[in-house]
Amino acid sequence: MSDDHLSRLHVLIGPGGPRDGDAAIIDPRGTQNVVTSFLIEKCPFSQRQVEMIQWLANGKTASEIGEILGLSLWTVQKYLDRAKQAAGVRKDTALVATALRNGWIA
């Protein structure tokens, strides 16, 4: 998209006021059929948790992640436990699946 096209787009916030991550992009002509809505979910994980979840997604165990990052097994498990709690899941596989589904890891 050229700069000219970008200058023609407007970001609109809903009538109830801005909600975190809620926006729509609309063509200035205002026709309904050109509205694109999207919801951006903030990643609930710290950068360190994301790094560990990516290692999990690559098949590493908590013990192996600890060796790679120079952390104790206990520390890795605590980071992952807090990440699972933030994601609302109980298992490592569910954590990875949730993170992938929401785009929090690649």
Steps between C-alpha positions, in 0.01 A plus 500: 500500500639839408516795735216656298277202578594510867404866525150411378433250777344596831510309824167501677425410860160362597220723635555381858849646498826327435543149628846352525597367158161567335512690172371504144650638182253656256524662160415873518198443273341342808337207322435202722642245257854639531524475878760263635480431872766332704572430863857505619553288808792598713743223577464415871853361522832657587775488241669222699178295510459541123856375452428193715169427326679515165752243627208281614347534154831377357480184710731592788426386854511735799832346598646560153366857497677559832828376356462716188415816696728434795212475748404241758220256429302655785527848343388374158206316655391813689516713185295241311253457788434875501465501122247215518307689765498816284377298201239315706634154420644211702735314264812598306344381173193717560727794577684460169174452307342808659810711434512390136126547445513856636817594314698550819777274365592414144 
